[in-house]
Amino acid sequence: MLNNEADCNQRNQRTIYIVGGRGVGKTSLLNALLGKKFDENINHSQIGITSALFKSDNKEIVIKELTDDDDFSNTNILKNQLEEIFLIVVVFSLEDEESLEYAKSLILFIKSNLTYNLGLQILLFGNKFDLRVNDTKIKVNQIEAEHYASEIENCSYYELSCKTGHNVDIIQKLLSDIN
């Protein structure tokens, strides 16, 4: 269920962030988590934060989509909310190797700056799994991405498709299982 940003900011809830480069599917993932239908014509997000409220079994979790510029200036917001963050979802596009490199730089930034948030989990998601049908569009090697994530503490890798819903349930289940 989506509430307005003021509602999200007034509550003292746990927070997850969705981060990644432009055009990788952050807004589509946020919409999918909220049960909204995939929108093929969605516009690219403006730089800043979009907040929504995920509700499941009397639990409320704030989901914030952070659209950053390439110098991480907005990502510094994460430093001010260390206690609230328990999960960061880093999204990249399987059809764009540069978006994976950007995702890696985000993870490095996060690990360097959120050092005393020991329970922080990172999910690395390669979006646009639906393009695997036509392997010529997929530029990112799955084994390479899995290997990278395995070397990062508290990091897991999954491929998903916001368009078809493939593996979106992984985050929904994780959010539903939060105490």
C-alpha positions, -999 to 999 in steps of 0.1 A, spaced: 0 0 0 14 34 -10 11 63 14 23 98 9 59 108 18 48 128 48 32 97 63 64 78 57 86 104 73 64 108 104 66 72 115 95 56 132 98 25 110 125 4 95 137 16 61 150 -1 30 166 18 1 165 9 -36 195 24 -54 211 21 -87 219 39 -119 194 57 -141 171 35 -162 178 2 -144 143 -3 -131 143 11 -95 108 27 -99 95 -4 -116 108 -25 -87 92 -2 -61 59 -4 -80 61 -42 -82 67 -44 -44 36 -24 -39 16 -47 -62 13 -22 -90 12 -34 -126 44 -29 -148 42 3 -168 62 1 -201 60 39 -205 73 49 -170 94 81 -170 129 81 -156 129 93 -120 142 127 -111 172 130 -88 160 127 -52 140 103 -30 106 87 -35 91 71 -4 64 45 -1 50 24 27 50 -14 24 24 -31 46 21 -68 53 6 -86 83 5 -55 105 41 -46 96 50 -13 80 83 -8 63 94 24 45 108 18 11 128 47 -3 139 48 -39 170 70 -42 178 83 -77 213 98 -75 236 117 -97 269 101 -106 288 116 -77 268 100 -49 259 134 -34 223 122 -26 236 88 -14 252 107 15 216 108 29 221 72 38 248 82 63 222 101 84 198 72 87 221 43 97 200 30 125 168 28 103 184 10 73 184 -28 75 184 -35 37 197 -18 6 186 -31 -28 212 -22 -55 197 -26 -89 215 -28 -123 204 -37 -158 215 -71 -172 218 -54 -206 243 -28 -195 277 -37 -181 283 -1 -171 252 -2 -148 268 -32 -130 301 -12 -126 280 17 -111 262 -8 -88 296 -21 -76 308 15 -69 275 21 -49 282 -11 -29 317 0 -22 304 35 -11 278 19 11 302 -6 27 327 23 33 302 47 48 278 25 67 306 6 86 289 5 120 256 -8 107 267 -44 111 233 -59 103 229 -42 70 220 -65 42 226 -58 6 207 -74 -23 223 -70 -57 196 -74 -84 202 -77 -121 170 -65 -136 155 -73 -171 158 -111 -167 130 -113 -193 156 -104 -219 174 -137 -213 150 -151 -240 172 -132 -265 207 -137 -251 222 -111 -274 206 -83 -252 222 -96 -220 256 -82 -215 262 -91 -178 276 -126 -170 255 -142 -143 284 -161 -128 305 -130 -126 278 -111 -108 272 -140 -84 309 -142 -76 311 -105 -70 282 -106 -45 296 -137 -27 328 -117 -19 308 -89 -2 297 -95 34 259 -97 38 253 -95 1 232 -117 -21 227 -117 -59 195 -124 -78 183 -118 -113 148 -104 -116 123 -89 -141 101 -61 -129 83 -66 -162 73 -102 -156 76 -103 -118 104 -129 -119 120 -130 -84 102 -98 -71 87 -121 -45 121 -125 -29 120 -90 -15 83 -92 -7 89 -123 13 119 -108 31 98 -77 40 69 -99 52 93 -120 74 108 -90 92 100 -90 129 
